[in-house]
Amino acid sequence: ADGKYPIIQYYRQRREDRGKYAGEDKLAVYTQDDRLMLPFSEIECITVNDGKTLAIDGSGTFYRVKMRLYEVEQLLPSNFIRINKSALANKQRLERFTATFSGGVDAVFRCGHREYVSRRCFAEIKRRFDRK
C-alpha cells in the first residue's frame, strides 16, 4: 500500500508521535468538481457505502476518499475508532449512542448523521470508555 500511496509512510511516522498530535493533519477528499484537504479534526465519520469510501464532515457533507477504509484507518490518529465493519468514528465528534428498536445501537454524530454500531465494536468501545 505504501508504494501506491507514498503519503501513508509520512502519516505513519506522524502517528508514532501521538502525544503531540494537534489536529492539523489532513485527508485528501473529493467532491464532484474539486479536491480538498479535510483536517482530521473536522471529520466526524468515515464510512463505506456501495463500495465507495466516504468522509463526513461537521456540516454533514459527504466527500469521496480514494483509498480503502483500512488504508485510511492507518493514517488516522487514535481518536478514531472502528464502530462497525465499514465505518470509523471520531470519538471527539460523537454526540451519543442510542438504542434502536431492533436491540442494536447507533452512534449519533454532531452533524446528525447516524451509523450502526456492531455488537463486537460496541463491547470494545464500552471497555475503552469504562477505563477512563
PyMOL commands that place a pseudoatom at each C-alpha (Angstrom):
pseudoatom trace, name=CA, resn=ALA, resi=1, chain=A, elem=C, hetatm=0, pos=[0.000, 0.000, 0.000]
pseudoatom trace, name=CA, resn=ASP, resi=2, chain=A, elem=C, hetatm=0, pos=[2.897, 2.391, 0.678]
pseudoatom trace, name=CA, resn=GLY, resi=3, chain=A, elem=C, hetatm=0, pos=[4.017, 2.237, -2.965]
pseudoatom trace, name=CA, resn=LYS, resi=4, chain=A, elem=C, hetatm=0, pos=[0.586, 3.193, -4.236]
pseudoatom trace, name=CA, resn=TYR, resi=5, chain=A, elem=C, hetatm=0, pos=[0.090, 5.898, -1.600]
pseudoatom trace, name=CA, resn=PRO, resi=6, chain=A, elem=C, hetatm=0, pos=[3.524, 7.267, -0.557]
pseudoatom trace, name=CA, resn=ILE, resi=7, chain=A, elem=C, hetatm=0, pos=[1.877, 9.729, 1.797]
pseudoatom trace, name=CA, resn=ILE, resi=8, chain=A, elem=C, hetatm=0, pos=[0.892, 6.783, 4.019]
pseudoatom trace, name=CA, resn=GLN, resi=9, chain=A, elem=C, hetatm=0, pos=[4.513, 6.448, 5.169]
pseudoatom trace, name=CA, resn=TYR, resi=10, chain=A, elem=C, hetatm=0, pos=[4.522, 10.127, 6.152]
pseudoatom trace, name=CA, resn=TYR, resi=11, chain=A, elem=C, hetatm=0, pos=[1.330, 9.741, 8.176]
pseudoatom trace, name=CA, resn=ARG, resi=12, chain=A, elem=C, hetatm=0, pos=[2.587, 6.568, 9.831]
pseudoatom trace, name=CA, resn=GLN, resi=13, chain=A, elem=C, hetatm=0, pos=[5.640, 8.450, 11.069]
pseudoatom trace, name=CA, resn=ARG, resi=14, chain=A, elem=C, hetatm=0, pos=[3.417, 11.266, 12.337]
pseudoatom trace, name=CA, resn=ARG, resi=15, chain=A, elem=C, hetatm=0, pos=[1.173, 8.746, 14.104]
pseudoatom trace, name=CA, resn=GLU, resi=16, chain=A, elem=C, hetatm=0, pos=[4.088, 7.404, 16.130]
pseudoatom trace, name=CA, resn=ASP, resi=17, chain=A, elem=C, hetatm=0, pos=[4.195, 10.726, 17.942]
pseudoatom trace, name=CA, resn=ARG, resi=18, chain=A, elem=C, hetatm=0, pos=[0.554, 10.737, 19.069]
pseudoatom trace, name=CA, resn=GLY, resi=19, chain=A, elem=C, hetatm=0, pos=[1.240, 12.746, 22.211]
pseudoatom trace, name=CA, resn=LYS, resi=20, chain=A, elem=C, hetatm=0, pos=[1.942, 15.835, 20.137]
pseudoatom trace, name=CA, resn=TYR, resi=21, chain=A, elem=C, hetatm=0, pos=[-0.971, 15.421, 17.732]
pseudoatom trace, name=CA, resn=ALA, resi=22, chain=A, elem=C, hetatm=0, pos=[-2.694, 18.783, 17.357]
pseudoatom trace, name=CA, resn=GLY, resi=23, chain=A, elem=C, hetatm=0, pos=[-5.412, 18.010, 14.800]
pseudoatom trace, name=CA, resn=GLU, resi=24, chain=A, elem=C, hetatm=0, pos=[-3.506, 19.660, 11.969]
pseudoatom trace, name=CA, resn=ASP, resi=25, chain=A, elem=C, hetatm=0, pos=[-3.182, 16.661, 9.640]
pseudoatom trace, name=CA, resn=LYS, resi=26, chain=A, elem=C, hetatm=0, pos=[-5.484, 16.456, 6.654]
pseudoatom trace, name=CA, resn=LEU, resi=27, chain=A, elem=C, hetatm=0, pos=[-7.044, 13.838, 4.403]
pseudoatom trace, name=CA, resn=ALA, resi=28, chain=A, elem=C, hetatm=0, pos=[-7.381, 14.292, 0.632]
pseudoatom trace, name=CA, resn=VAL, resi=29, chain=A, elem=C, hetatm=0, pos=[-11.090, 14.187, -0.209]
pseudoatom trace, name=CA, resn=TYR, resi=30, chain=A, elem=C, hetatm=0, pos=[-13.034, 14.844, -3.377]
pseudoatom trace, name=CA, resn=THR, resi=31, chain=A, elem=C, hetatm=0, pos=[-16.301, 16.495, -4.340]
pseudoatom trace, name=CA, resn=GLN, resi=32, chain=A, elem=C, hetatm=0, pos=[-17.703, 16.171, -7.867]
pseudoatom trace, name=CA, resn=ASP, resi=33, chain=A, elem=C, hetatm=0, pos=[-15.520, 19.057, -9.028]
pseudoatom trace, name=CA, resn=ASP, resi=34, chain=A, elem=C, hetatm=0, pos=[-12.738, 19.634, -6.507]
pseudoatom trace, name=CA, resn=ARG, resi=35, chain=A, elem=C, hetatm=0, pos=[-10.008, 18.002, -4.460]
pseudoatom trace, name=CA, resn=LEU, resi=36, chain=A, elem=C, hetatm=0, pos=[-9.844, 19.304, -0.887]
pseudoatom trace, name=CA, resn=MET, resi=37, chain=A, elem=C, hetatm=0, pos=[-7.663, 18.676, 2.139]
pseudoatom trace, name=CA, resn=LEU, resi=38, chain=A, elem=C, hetatm=0, pos=[-10.053, 17.996, 5.032]
pseudoatom trace, name=CA, resn=PRO, resi=39, chain=A, elem=C, hetatm=0, pos=[-8.494, 18.309, 8.518]
pseudoatom trace, name=CA, resn=PHE, resi=40, chain=A, elem=C, hetatm=0, pos=[-8.830, 15.148, 10.617]
pseudoatom trace, name=CA, resn=SER, resi=41, chain=A, elem=C, hetatm=0, pos=[-10.370, 17.263, 13.384]
pseudoatom trace, name=CA, resn=GLU, resi=42, chain=A, elem=C, hetatm=0, pos=[-13.313, 18.180, 11.099]
pseudoatom trace, name=CA, resn=ILE, resi=43, chain=A, elem=C, hetatm=0, pos=[-14.089, 14.591, 10.093]
pseudoatom trace, name=CA, resn=GLU, resi=44, chain=A, elem=C, hetatm=0, pos=[-16.979, 13.074, 12.022]
pseudoatom trace, name=CA, resn=CYS, resi=45, chain=A, elem=C, hetatm=0, pos=[-17.157, 9.673, 10.367]
pseudoatom trace, name=CA, resn=ILE, resi=46, chain=A, elem=C, hetatm=0, pos=[-15.595, 7.685, 7.557]
pseudoatom trace, name=CA, resn=THR, resi=47, chain=A, elem=C, hetatm=0, pos=[-17.829, 5.037, 6.061]
pseudoatom trace, name=CA, resn=VAL, resi=48, chain=A, elem=C, hetatm=0, pos=[-18.125, 2.739, 3.057]
pseudoatom trace, name=CA, resn=ASN, resi=49, chain=A, elem=C, hetatm=0, pos=[-21.323, 2.907, 1.006]
pseudoatom trace, name=CA, resn=ASP, resi=50, chain=A, elem=C, hetatm=0, pos=[-21.771, 0.901, -2.221]
pseudoatom trace, name=CA, resn=GLY, resi=51, chain=A, elem=C, hetatm=0, pos=[-18.037, 0.181, -2.254]
pseudoatom trace, name=CA, resn=LYS, resi=52, chain=A, elem=C, hetatm=0, pos=[-17.086, 3.856, -2.043]
pseudoatom trace, name=CA, resn=THR, resi=53, chain=A, elem=C, hetatm=0, pos=[-15.193, 5.280, 0.938]
pseudoatom trace, name=CA, resn=LEU, resi=54, chain=A, elem=C, hetatm=0, pos=[-16.813, 8.496, 2.161]
pseudoatom trace, name=CA, resn=ALA, resi=55, chain=A, elem=C, hetatm=0, pos=[-15.761, 11.062, 4.767]
pseudoatom trace, name=CA, resn=ILE, resi=56, chain=A, elem=C, hetatm=0, pos=[-18.473, 13.080, 6.527]
pseudoatom trace, name=CA, resn=ASP, resi=57, chain=A, elem=C, hetatm=0, pos=[-17.632, 16.481, 7.987]
pseudoatom trace, name=CA, resn=GLY, resi=58, chain=A, elem=C, hetatm=0, pos=[-19.261, 18.548, 10.735]
pseudoatom trace, name=CA, resn=SER, resi=59, chain=A, elem=C, hetatm=0, pos=[-21.849, 20.040, 8.384]
pseudoatom trace, name=CA, resn=GLY, resi=60, chain=A, elem=C, hetatm=0, pos=[-22.949, 16.588, 7.216]
pseudoatom trace, name=CA, resn=THR, resi=61, chain=A, elem=C, hetatm=0, pos=[-21.297, 16.949, 3.796]
pseudoatom trace, name=CA, resn=PHE, resi=62, chain=A, elem=C, hetatm=0, pos=[-20.145, 13.696, 2.178]
pseudoatom trace, name=CA, resn=TYR, resi=63, chain=A, elem=C, hetatm=0, pos=[-16.749, 13.594, 0.448]
pseudoatom trace, name=CA, resn=ARG, resi=64, chain=A, elem=C, hetatm=0, pos=[-15.259, 10.777, -1.631]
pseudoatom trace, name=CA, resn=VAL, resi=65, chain=A, elem=C, hetatm=0, pos=[-11.973, 9.306, -0.369]
pseudoatom trace, name=CA, resn=LYS, resi=66, chain=A, elem=C, hetatm=0, pos=[-9.897, 7.466, -2.966]
pseudoatom trace, name=CA, resn=MET, resi=67, chain=A, elem=C, hetatm=0, pos=[-8.489, 4.912, -0.532]
pseudoatom trace, name=CA, resn=ARG, resi=68, chain=A, elem=C, hetatm=0, pos=[-9.861, 1.807, 1.090]
pseudoatom trace, name=CA, resn=LEU, resi=69, chain=A, elem=C, hetatm=0, pos=[-11.115, 2.054, 4.662]
pseudoatom trace, name=CA, resn=TYR, resi=70, chain=A, elem=C, hetatm=0, pos=[-8.219, 0.056, 6.131]
pseudoatom trace, name=CA, resn=GLU, resi=71, chain=A, elem=C, hetatm=0, pos=[-5.743, 2.382, 4.379]
pseudoatom trace, name=CA, resn=VAL, resi=72, chain=A, elem=C, hetatm=0, pos=[-7.468, 5.468, 5.784]
pseudoatom trace, name=CA, resn=GLU, resi=73, chain=A, elem=C, hetatm=0, pos=[-7.560, 3.840, 9.234]
pseudoatom trace, name=CA, resn=GLN, resi=74, chain=A, elem=C, hetatm=0, pos=[-3.758, 3.569, 9.196]
pseudoatom trace, name=CA, resn=LEU, resi=75, chain=A, elem=C, hetatm=0, pos=[-3.469, 7.337, 8.651]
pseudoatom trace, name=CA, resn=LEU, resi=76, chain=A, elem=C, hetatm=0, pos=[-5.843, 8.484, 11.360]
pseudoatom trace, name=CA, resn=PRO, resi=77, chain=A, elem=C, hetatm=0, pos=[-4.928, 9.437, 14.937]
pseudoatom trace, name=CA, resn=SER, resi=78, chain=A, elem=C, hetatm=0, pos=[-6.035, 7.398, 17.948]
pseudoatom trace, name=CA, resn=ASN, resi=79, chain=A, elem=C, hetatm=0, pos=[-9.249, 9.385, 18.490]
pseudoatom trace, name=CA, resn=PHE, resi=80, chain=A, elem=C, hetatm=0, pos=[-10.778, 7.496, 15.528]
pseudoatom trace, name=CA, resn=ILE, resi=81, chain=A, elem=C, hetatm=0, pos=[-12.390, 4.187, 16.469]
pseudoatom trace, name=CA, resn=ARG, resi=82, chain=A, elem=C, hetatm=0, pos=[-13.962, 1.424, 14.424]
pseudoatom trace, name=CA, resn=ILE, resi=83, chain=A, elem=C, hetatm=0, pos=[-17.705, 1.217, 15.059]
pseudoatom trace, name=CA, resn=ASN, resi=84, chain=A, elem=C, hetatm=0, pos=[-18.564, -1.483, 12.533]
pseudoatom trace, name=CA, resn=LYS, resi=85, chain=A, elem=C, hetatm=0, pos=[-17.007, -3.419, 9.684]
pseudoatom trace, name=CA, resn=SER, resi=86, chain=A, elem=C, hetatm=0, pos=[-17.386, -0.478, 7.314]
pseudoatom trace, name=CA, resn=ALA, resi=87, chain=A, elem=C, hetatm=0, pos=[-17.144, 2.673, 9.452]
pseudoatom trace, name=CA, resn=LEU, resi=88, chain=A, elem=C, hetatm=0, pos=[-14.742, 4.675, 11.619]
pseudoatom trace, name=CA, resn=ALA, resi=89, chain=A, elem=C, hetatm=0, pos=[-15.874, 7.363, 14.061]
pseudoatom trace, name=CA, resn=ASN, resi=90, chain=A, elem=C, hetatm=0, pos=[-14.110, 10.394, 15.503]
pseudoatom trace, name=CA, resn=LYS, resi=91, chain=A, elem=C, hetatm=0, pos=[-14.634, 9.982, 19.277]
pseudoatom trace, name=CA, resn=GLN, resi=92, chain=A, elem=C, hetatm=0, pos=[-14.442, 13.752, 19.729]
pseudoatom trace, name=CA, resn=ARG, resi=93, chain=A, elem=C, hetatm=0, pos=[-17.377, 14.235, 17.329]
pseudoatom trace, name=CA, resn=LEU, resi=94, chain=A, elem=C, hetatm=0, pos=[-19.666, 11.554, 18.761]
pseudoatom trace, name=CA, resn=GLU, resi=95, chain=A, elem=C, hetatm=0, pos=[-22.691, 13.105, 20.391]
pseudoatom trace, name=CA, resn=ARG, resi=96, chain=A, elem=C, hetatm=0, pos=[-24.290, 9.981, 21.847]
pseudoatom trace, name=CA, resn=PHE, resi=97, chain=A, elem=C, hetatm=0, pos=[-25.178, 6.327, 21.396]
pseudoatom trace, name=CA, resn=THR, resi=98, chain=A, elem=C, hetatm=0, pos=[-28.858, 5.451, 21.005]
pseudoatom trace, name=CA, resn=ALA, resi=99, chain=A, elem=C, hetatm=0, pos=[-30.635, 2.115, 21.231]
pseudoatom trace, name=CA, resn=THR, resi=100, chain=A, elem=C, hetatm=0, pos=[-32.634, 1.002, 18.206]
pseudoatom trace, name=CA, resn=PHE, resi=101, chain=A, elem=C, hetatm=0, pos=[-35.948, -0.855, 18.212]
pseudoatom trace, name=CA, resn=SER, resi=102, chain=A, elem=C, hetatm=0, pos=[-34.211, -3.988, 16.961]
pseudoatom trace, name=CA, resn=GLY, resi=103, chain=A, elem=C, hetatm=0, pos=[-31.923, -4.016, 20.000]
pseudoatom trace, name=CA, resn=GLY, resi=104, chain=A, elem=C, hetatm=0, pos=[-28.884, -2.569, 18.241]
pseudoatom trace, name=CA, resn=VAL, resi=105, chain=A, elem=C, hetatm=0, pos=[-27.006, 0.639, 18.924]
pseudoatom trace, name=CA, resn=ASP, resi=106, chain=A, elem=C, hetatm=0, pos=[-26.482, 3.669, 16.673]
pseudoatom trace, name=CA, resn=ALA, resi=107, chain=A, elem=C, hetatm=0, pos=[-23.729, 6.261, 17.002]
pseudoatom trace, name=CA, resn=VAL, resi=108, chain=A, elem=C, hetatm=0, pos=[-25.137, 9.767, 16.541]
pseudoatom trace, name=CA, resn=PHE, resi=109, chain=A, elem=C, hetatm=0, pos=[-22.715, 12.469, 15.431]
pseudoatom trace, name=CA, resn=ARG, resi=110, chain=A, elem=C, hetatm=0, pos=[-22.895, 16.238, 15.961]
pseudoatom trace, name=CA, resn=CYS, resi=111, chain=A, elem=C, hetatm=0, pos=[-23.956, 16.788, 12.331]
pseudoatom trace, name=CA, resn=GLY, resi=112, chain=A, elem=C, hetatm=0, pos=[-26.931, 14.446, 12.867]
pseudoatom trace, name=CA, resn=HIS, resi=113, chain=A, elem=C, hetatm=0, pos=[-25.537, 11.509, 10.880]
pseudoatom trace, name=CA, resn=ARG, resi=114, chain=A, elem=C, hetatm=0, pos=[-26.309, 8.095, 12.391]
pseudoatom trace, name=CA, resn=GLU, resi=115, chain=A, elem=C, hetatm=0, pos=[-24.227, 4.976, 11.912]
pseudoatom trace, name=CA, resn=TYR, resi=116, chain=A, elem=C, hetatm=0, pos=[-24.881, 1.446, 13.148]
pseudoatom trace, name=CA, resn=VAL, resi=117, chain=A, elem=C, hetatm=0, pos=[-22.501, 0.170, 15.858]
pseudoatom trace, name=CA, resn=SER, resi=118, chain=A, elem=C, hetatm=0, pos=[-21.804, -3.559, 15.718]
pseudoatom trace, name=CA, resn=ARG, resi=119, chain=A, elem=C, hetatm=0, pos=[-22.089, -5.593, 18.928]
pseudoatom trace, name=CA, resn=ARG, resi=120, chain=A, elem=C, hetatm=0, pos=[-18.425, -6.559, 18.792]
pseudoatom trace, name=CA, resn=CYS, resi=121, chain=A, elem=C, hetatm=0, pos=[-17.253, -2.978, 18.332]
pseudoatom trace, name=CA, resn=PHE, resi=122, chain=A, elem=C, hetatm=0, pos=[-19.677, -1.652, 20.943]
pseudoatom trace, name=CA, resn=ALA, resi=123, chain=A, elem=C, hetatm=0, pos=[-18.246, -4.039, 23.551]
pseudoatom trace, name=CA, resn=GLU, resi=124, chain=A, elem=C, hetatm=0, pos=[-14.738, -2.714, 22.813]
pseudoatom trace, name=CA, resn=ILE, resi=125, chain=A, elem=C, hetatm=0, pos=[-15.939, 0.906, 22.875]
pseudoatom trace, name=CA, resn=LYS, resi=126, chain=A, elem=C, hetatm=0, pos=[-17.590, 0.339, 26.272]
pseudoatom trace, name=CA, resn=ARG, resi=127, chain=A, elem=C, hetatm=0, pos=[-14.336, -1.123, 27.619]
pseudoatom trace, name=CA, resn=ARG, resi=128, chain=A, elem=C, hetatm=0, pos=[-12.390, 1.901, 26.364]
pseudoatom trace, name=CA, resn=PHE, resi=129, chain=A, elem=C, hetatm=0, pos=[-14.789, 4.413, 27.891]
pseudoatom trace, name=CA, resn=ASP, resi=130, chain=A, elem=C, hetatm=0, pos=[-15.064, 2.476, 31.172]
pseudoatom trace, name=CA, resn=ARG, resi=131, chain=A, elem=C, hetatm=0, pos=[-11.277, 2.611, 31.622]
pseudoatom trace, name=CA, resn=LYS, resi=132, chain=A, elem=C, hetatm=0, pos=[-11.326, 6.408, 31.687]
for i in range(1, 132): cmd.bond("trace and resi %d" % i, "trace and resi %d" % (i + 1))
show_as sticks, trace
zoom trace
